[in-house]
Amino acid sequence: MEKPIPRWITIVSALIAALGVFVGCSLYLSPGTFIPGIDFSTRGPAYLSQMWAARQIAIAAIIAYSLFQRAAPMLKISLIAYSLMNFQDAGIGFFR
């Protein structure tokens, strides 16, 4: 029998998933709030911001799905992927 996911992990993971959806939607609607000084009316930057938004929403949906299914191994993998993605984004932002 599998151990249930602790309540605090469920709450934190749900908040992370909600944050991912919020950031993804914000990137679709107004990417200039995240990266000021870039013209998103041209194709290249708009395309990259939409890819970033899709990635955020996809990983948030996977986290939410794993919470709904109460699948601890899947939740662990999705949280590791989300953390790795955000550390890389922070590193790119820092070196920019």
KETI-97484 format. One record per residue: residue number from 1; residue in three letters; z, y, x of N, C-alpha, C in turn. Coordinates in nm, 3 decimals. Example, Ala and Ser with C-alpha at 12.3 -4.5 7.8 and 13.67 -1.06 7.14 Angstrom:
KETI-97484
{pos->1 code->Ala nZ->0.780 nY->-0.569 nX->1.319 caZ->0.780 caY->-0.450 caX->1.230 cZ->0.780 cY->-0.330 cX->1.320}
{pos->2 code->Ser nZ->0.708 nY->-0.225 nX->1.285 caZ->0.714 caY->-0.106 caX->1.367 cZ->0.787 cY->0.003 cX->1.290}
This chain:
KETI-97484
{pos->1 code->Met nZ->0.000 nY->-0.118 nX->0.083 caZ->0.000 caY->0.000 caX->0.000 cZ->0.000 cY->0.125 cX->0.088}
{pos->2 code->Glu nZ->-0.087 nY->0.220 nX->0.057 caZ->-0.099 caY->0.342 caX->0.137 cZ->0.011 cY->0.441 cX->0.102}
{pos->3 code->Lys nZ->0.054 nY->0.517 nX->0.204 caZ->0.152 caY->0.622 caX->0.179 cZ->0.082 cY->0.738 cX->0.111}
{pos->4 code->Pro nZ->0.149 nY->0.802 nX->0.016 caZ->0.088 caY->0.920 caX->-0.046 cZ->0.084 cY->1.037 cX->0.051}
{pos->5 code->Ile nZ->-0.006 nY->1.131 nX->0.024 caZ->-0.015 caY->1.251 caX->0.106 cZ->0.104 cY->1.340 cX->0.072}
{pos->6 code->Pro nZ->0.180 nY->1.384 nX->0.172 caZ->0.296 caY->1.470 caX->0.144 cZ->0.255 cY->1.598 cX->0.068}
{pos->7 code->Arg nZ->0.347 nY->1.646 nX->-0.012 caZ->0.318 caY->1.762 caX->-0.097 cZ->0.280 cY->1.885 cX->-0.016}
{pos->8 code->Trp nZ->0.349 nY->1.909 nX->0.097 caZ->0.320 caY->2.029 caX->0.174 cZ->0.180 cY->2.023 cX->0.235}
{pos->9 code->Ile nZ->0.137 nY->1.903 nX->0.274 caZ->0.001 caY->1.889 caX->0.328 cZ->-0.101 cY->1.911 cX->0.217}
{pos->10 code->Thr nZ->-0.071 nY->1.864 nX->0.098 caZ->-0.160 caY->1.886 caX->-0.016 cZ->-0.173 cY->2.034 cX->-0.047}
{pos->11 code->Ile nZ->-0.061 nY->2.106 nX->-0.046 caZ->-0.063 caY->2.249 caX->-0.077 cZ->-0.140 cY->2.327 cX->0.030}
{pos->12 code->Val nZ->-0.110 nY->2.299 nX->0.156 caZ->-0.178 caY->2.370 caX->0.265 cZ->-0.327 cY->2.337 cX->0.265}
{pos->13 code->Ser nZ->-0.362 nY->2.211 nX->0.243 caZ->-0.502 caY->2.172 caX->0.240 cZ->-0.576 cY->2.236 cX->0.122}
{pos->14 code->Ala nZ->-0.510 nY->2.247 nX->0.008 caZ->-0.572 caY->2.313 caX->-0.108 cZ->-0.593 cY->2.462 cX->-0.078}
{pos->15 code->Leu nZ->-0.499 nY->2.524 nX->-0.011 caZ->-0.516 caY->2.665 caX->0.028 cZ->-0.631 cY->2.682 cX->0.128}
{pos->16 code->Ile nZ->-0.642 nY->2.589 nX->0.221 caZ->-0.752 caY->2.594 caX->0.318 cZ->-0.886 cY->2.577 cX->0.246}
{pos->17 code->Ala nZ->-0.892 nY->2.485 nX->0.150 caZ->-1.015 caY->2.464 caX->0.074 cZ->-1.051 cY->2.589 cX->-0.007}
{pos->18 code->Ala nZ->-0.950 nY->2.650 nX->-0.070 caZ->-0.975 caY->2.772 caX->-0.146 cZ->-1.022 cY->2.885 cX->-0.055}
{pos->19 code->Leu nZ->-0.962 nY->2.896 nX->0.063 caZ->-1.005 caY->2.996 caX->0.160 cZ->-1.149 cY->2.972 cX->0.203}
{pos->20 code->Gly nZ->-1.186 nY->2.847 nX->0.225 caZ->-1.323 caY->2.814 caX->0.263 cZ->-1.423 cY->2.854 cX->0.156}
{pos->21 code->Val nZ->-1.390 nY->2.828 nX->0.031 caZ->-1.479 caY->2.868 caX->-0.078 cZ->-1.487 cY->3.020 cX->-0.087}
{pos->22 code->Phe nZ->-1.374 nY->3.087 nX->-0.073 caZ->-1.372 caY->3.234 caX->-0.078 cZ->-1.456 cY->3.294 cX->0.034}
{pos->23 code->Val nZ->-1.438 nY->3.245 nX->0.155 caZ->-1.513 caY->3.297 caX->0.269 cZ->-1.662 cY->3.268 cX->0.251}
{pos->24 code->Gly nZ->-1.695 nY->3.148 nX->0.207 caZ->-1.835 caY->3.113 caX->0.184 cZ->-1.901 cY->3.202 cX->0.080}
{pos->25 code->Cys nZ->-1.832 nY->3.224 nX->-0.031 caZ->-1.888 caY->3.312 caX->-0.135 cZ->-1.899 cY->3.456 cX->-0.084}
{pos->26 code->Ser nZ->-1.802 nY->3.500 nX->-0.008 caZ->-1.808 caY->3.635 caX->0.048 cZ->-1.924 cY->3.649 cX->0.146}
{pos->27 code->Leu nZ->-1.951 nY->3.545 nX->0.221 caZ->-2.063 caY->3.549 caX->0.315 cZ->-2.197 cY->3.554 cX->0.241}
{pos->28 code->Tyr nZ->-2.205 nY->3.487 nX->0.127 caZ->-2.327 caY->3.495 caX->0.047 cZ->-2.345 cY->3.635 cX->-0.012}
{pos->29 code->Leu nZ->-2.236 nY->3.691 nX->-0.062 caZ->-2.245 caY->3.818 caX->-0.136 cZ->-2.247 cY->3.941 cX->-0.046}
{pos->30 code->Ser nZ->-2.161 nY->3.945 nX->0.056 caZ->-2.157 caY->4.063 caX->0.144 cZ->-2.119 cY->4.021 cX->0.286}
{pos->31 code->Pro nZ->-2.215 nY->3.971 nX->0.362 caZ->-2.185 caY->3.924 caX->0.497 cZ->-2.145 cY->4.035 cX->0.592}
{pos->32 code->Gly nZ->-2.178 nY->4.159 nX->0.560 caZ->-2.144 caY->4.271 caX->0.647 cZ->-1.996 cY->4.295 cX->0.661}
{pos->33 code->Thr nZ->-1.915 nY->4.244 nX->0.570 caZ->-1.770 caY->4.261 caX->0.581 cZ->-1.714 cY->4.176 cX->0.694}
{pos->34 code->Phe nZ->-1.780 nY->4.066 nX->0.728 caZ->-1.733 caY->3.978 caX->0.834 cZ->-1.788 cY->4.020 cX->0.970}
{pos->35 code->Ile nZ->-1.911 nY->4.065 nX->0.971 caZ->-1.975 caY->4.105 caX->1.096 cZ->-2.034 cY->4.244 cX->1.077}
{pos->36 code->Pro nZ->-1.953 nY->4.348 nX->1.097 caZ->-2.005 caY->4.483 caX->1.077 cZ->-2.104 cY->4.521 cX->1.187}
{pos->37 code->Gly nZ->-2.195 nY->4.610 nX->1.152 caZ->-2.291 caY->4.661 caX->1.250 cZ->-2.418 cY->4.580 cX->1.261}
{pos->38 code->Ile nZ->-2.437 nY->4.479 nX->1.177 caZ->-2.559 caY->4.398 caX->1.182 cZ->-2.635 cY->4.419 cX->1.052}
{pos->39 code->Asp nZ->-2.765 nY->4.434 nX->1.064 caZ->-2.851 caY->4.455 caX->0.948 cZ->-2.886 cY->4.321 cX->0.885}
{pos->40 code->Phe nZ->-2.826 nY->4.290 nX->0.771 caZ->-2.849 caY->4.163 caX->0.705 cZ->-2.967 cY->4.168 cX->0.608}
{pos->41 code->Ser nZ->-3.042 nY->4.277 nX->0.609 caZ->-3.160 caY->4.284 caX->0.524 cZ->-3.279 cY->4.214 cX->0.590}
{pos->42 code->Thr nZ->-3.272 nY->4.188 nX->0.720 caZ->-3.378 caY->4.115 caX->0.787 cZ->-3.355 cY->3.965 cX->0.771}
{pos->43 code->Arg nZ->-3.459 nY->3.888 nX->0.791 caZ->-3.453 caY->3.744 caX->0.764 cZ->-3.358 cY->3.667 cX->0.854}
{pos->44 code->Gly nZ->-3.361 nY->3.693 nX->0.983 caZ->-3.282 caY->3.614 caX->1.078 cZ->-3.132 cY->3.619 cX->1.053}
{pos->45 code->Pro nZ->-3.073 nY->3.739 nX->1.055 caZ->-2.928 caY->3.746 caX->1.031 cZ->-2.888 cY->3.699 cX->0.891}
{pos->46 code->Ala nZ->-2.972 nY->3.726 nX->0.792 caZ->-2.941 caY->3.681 caX->0.655 cZ->-2.941 cY->3.528 cX->0.650}
{pos->47 code->Tyr nZ->-3.037 nY->3.466 nX->0.716 caZ->-3.047 caY->3.321 caX->0.720 cZ->-2.923 cY->3.260 cX->0.788}
{pos->48 code->Leu nZ->-2.883 nY->3.318 nX->0.901 caZ->-2.767 caY->3.265 caX->0.971 cZ->-2.638 cY->3.282 cX->0.891}
{pos->49 code->Ser nZ->-2.624 nY->3.394 nX->0.822 caZ->-2.503 caY->3.413 caX->0.741 cZ->-2.501 cY->3.317 cX->0.623}
{pos->50 code->Gln nZ->-2.618 nY->3.286 nX->0.566 caZ->-2.624 caY->3.190 caX->0.456 cZ->-2.594 cY->3.049 cX->0.506}
{pos->51 code->Met nZ->-2.637 nY->3.017 nX->0.628 caZ->-2.603 caY->2.887 caX->0.685 cZ->-2.452 cY->2.877 cX->0.708}
{pos->52 code->Trp nZ->-2.392 nY->2.985 nX->0.757 caZ->-2.248 caY->2.988 caX->0.779 cZ->-2.174 cY->2.972 cX->0.647}
{pos->53 code->Ala nZ->-2.222 nY->3.039 nX->0.543 caZ->-2.160 caY->3.030 caX->0.411 cZ->-2.170 cY->2.888 cX->0.356}
{pos->54 code->Ala nZ->-2.286 nY->2.828 nX->0.369 caZ->-2.305 caY->2.692 caX->0.319 cZ->-2.213 cY->2.594 cX->0.391}
{pos->55 code->Arg nZ->-2.197 nY->2.613 nX->0.520 caZ->-2.109 caY->2.527 caX->0.600 cZ->-1.964 cY->2.542 cX->0.554}
{pos->56 code->Gln nZ->-1.920 nY->2.665 nX->0.531 caZ->-1.783 caY->2.689 caX->0.485 cZ->-1.758 cY->2.622 cX->0.350}
{pos->57 code->Ile nZ->-1.850 nY->2.640 nX->0.258 caZ->-1.833 caY->2.583 caX->0.123 cZ->-1.839 cY->2.431 cX->0.127}
{pos->58 code->Ala nZ->-1.928 nY->2.375 nX->0.208 caZ->-1.941 caY->2.229 caX->0.215 cZ->-1.814 cY->2.165 cX->0.269}
{pos->59 code->Ile nZ->-1.759 nY->2.219 nX->0.375 caZ->-1.636 caY->2.160 caX->0.431 cZ->-1.519 cY->2.180 cX->0.335}
{pos->60 code->Ala nZ->-1.513 nY->2.295 nX->0.268 caZ->-1.407 caY->2.318 caX->0.169 cZ->-1.418 cY->2.219 cX->0.054}
{pos->61 code->Ala nZ->-1.540 nY->2.189 nX->0.012 caZ->-1.561 caY->2.092 caX->-0.095 cZ->-1.519 cY->1.951 cX->-0.052}
{pos->62 code->Ile nZ->-1.545 nY->1.917 nX->0.073 caZ->-1.504 caY->1.785 caX->0.125 cZ->-1.352 cY->1.776 cX->0.130}
{pos->63 code->Ile nZ->-1.286 nY->1.883 nX->0.172 caZ->-1.139 caY->1.884 caX->0.173 cZ->-1.086 cY->1.868 cX->0.030}
{pos->64 code->Ala nZ->-1.143 nY->1.943 nX->-0.063 caZ->-1.098 caY->1.934 caX->-0.202 cZ->-1.122 cY->1.794 cX->-0.259}
{pos->65 code->Tyr nZ->-1.237 nY->1.736 nX->-0.227 caZ->-1.268 caY->1.601 caX->-0.276 cZ->-1.170 cY->1.499 cX->-0.220}
{pos->66 code->Ser nZ->-1.139 nY->1.510 nX->-0.091 caZ->-1.046 caY->1.414 caX->-0.032 cZ->-0.905 cY->1.431 cX->-0.089}
{pos->67 code->Leu nZ->-0.868 nY->1.553 nX->-0.125 caZ->-0.740 caY->1.574 caX->-0.193 cZ->-0.741 cY->1.511 cX->-0.332}
{pos->68 code->Phe nZ->-0.852 nY->1.531 nX->-0.404 caZ->-0.864 caY->1.476 caX->-0.539 cZ->-0.859 cY->1.323 cX->-0.536}
{pos->69 code->Gln nZ->-0.923 nY->1.264 nX->-0.435 caZ->-0.925 caY->1.118 caX->-0.423 cZ->-0.798 cY->1.062 cX->-0.356}
{pos->70 code->Arg nZ->-0.716 nY->1.151 nX->-0.305 caZ->-0.594 caY->1.113 caX->-0.231 cZ->-0.627 cY->1.021 cX->-0.113}
{pos->71 code->Ala nZ->-0.734 nY->1.057 nX->-0.043 caZ->-0.780 caY->0.978 caX->0.071 cZ->-0.733 cY->1.045 cX->0.199}
{pos->72 code->Ala nZ->-0.621 nY->0.998 nX->0.251 caZ->-0.560 caY->1.058 caX->0.370 cZ->-0.651 cY->1.052 cX->0.493}
{pos->73 code->Pro nZ->-0.720 nY->0.940 nX->0.521 caZ->-0.808 caY->0.939 caX->0.639 cZ->-0.923 cY->1.040 cX->0.626}
{pos->74 code->Met nZ->-0.980 nY->1.051 nX->0.508 caZ->-1.089 caY->1.146 caX->0.487 cZ->-1.037 cY->1.289 cX->0.496}
{pos->75 code->Leu nZ->-0.918 nY->1.314 nX->0.446 caZ->-0.858 caY->1.447 caX->0.456 cZ->-0.833 cY->1.483 cX->0.602}
{pos->76 code->Lys nZ->-0.784 nY->1.387 nX->0.679 caZ->-0.757 caY->1.412 caX->0.821 cZ->-0.886 cY->1.448 cX->0.895}
{pos->77 code->Ile nZ->-0.992 nY->1.374 nX->0.871 caZ->-1.120 caY->1.401 caX->0.938 cZ->-1.176 cY->1.536 cX->0.894}
{pos->78 code->Ser nZ->-1.168 nY->1.567 nX->0.766 caZ->-1.223 caY->1.694 caX->0.719 cZ->-1.143 cY->1.813 cX->0.769}
{pos->79 code->Leu nZ->-1.011 nY->1.799 nX->0.780 caZ->-0.930 caY->1.908 caX->0.836 cZ->-0.955 cY->1.926 cX->0.985}
{pos->80 code->Ile nZ->-0.978 nY->1.816 nX->1.057 caZ->-1.011 caY->1.827 caX->1.199 cZ->-1.146 cY->1.898 cX->1.215}
{pos->81 code->Ala nZ->-1.244 nY->1.860 nX->1.132 caZ->-1.375 caY->1.925 caX->1.139 cZ->-1.365 cY->2.073 cX->1.105}
{pos->82 code->Tyr nZ->-1.285 nY->2.106 nX->1.004 caZ->-1.268 caY->2.246 caX->0.964 cZ->-1.199 cY->2.326 cX->1.075}
{pos->83 code->Ser nZ->-1.099 nY->2.266 nX->1.137 caZ->-1.029 caY->2.335 caX->1.246 cZ->-1.121 cY->2.355 cX->1.366}
{pos->84 code->Leu nZ->-1.196 nY->2.253 nX->1.402 caZ->-1.290 caY->2.263 caX->1.513 cZ->-1.394 cY->2.372 cX->1.486}
{pos->85 code->Met nZ->-1.445 nY->2.375 nX->1.364 caZ->-1.543 caY->2.476 caX->1.325 cZ->-1.485 cY->2.616 cX->1.337}
{pos->86 code->Asn nZ->-1.363 nY->2.635 nX->1.291 caZ->-1.302 caY->2.768 caX->1.296 cZ->-1.263 cY->2.809 cX->1.438}
{pos->87 code->Phe nZ->-1.220 nY->2.714 nX->1.521 caZ->-1.192 caY->2.747 caX->1.661 cZ->-1.320 cY->2.790 cX->1.733}
{pos->88 code->Gln nZ->-1.429 nY->2.723 nX->1.704 caZ->-1.556 caY->2.761 caX->1.765 cZ->-1.599 cY->2.899 cX->1.716}
{pos->89 code->Asp nZ->-1.584 nY->2.925 nX->1.586 caZ->-1.617 caY->3.058 caX->1.533 cZ->-1.532 cY->3.167 cX->1.598}
{pos->90 code->Ala nZ->-1.403 nY->3.138 nX->1.617 caZ->-1.314 caY->3.235 caX->1.680 cZ->-1.354 cY->3.256 cX->1.826}
{pos->91 code->Gly nZ->-1.390 nY->3.150 nX->1.895 caZ->-1.435 caY->3.164 caX->2.033 cZ->-1.562 cY->3.245 cX->2.045}
{pos->92 code->Ile nZ->-1.656 nY->3.222 nX->1.955 caZ->-1.780 caY->3.299 caX->1.955 cZ->-1.750 cY->3.446 cX->1.928}
{pos->93 code->Gly nZ->-1.663 nY->3.471 nX->1.831 caZ->-1.626 caY->3.609 caX->1.800 cZ->-1.554 cY->3.676 cX->1.915}
{pos->94 code->Phe nZ->-1.469 nY->3.602 nX->1.983 caZ->-1.394 caY->3.659 caX->2.096 cZ->-1.488 cY->3.697 cX->2.210}
{pos->95 code->Phe nZ->-1.582 nY->3.611 nX->2.241 caZ->-1.673 caY->3.637 caX->2.352 cZ->-1.784 cY->3.735 cX->2.316}
{pos->96 code->Arg nZ->-1.802 nY->3.762 nX->2.189 caZ->-1.902 caY->3.861 caX->2.147 cZ->-1.849 cY->3.997 cX->2.174}
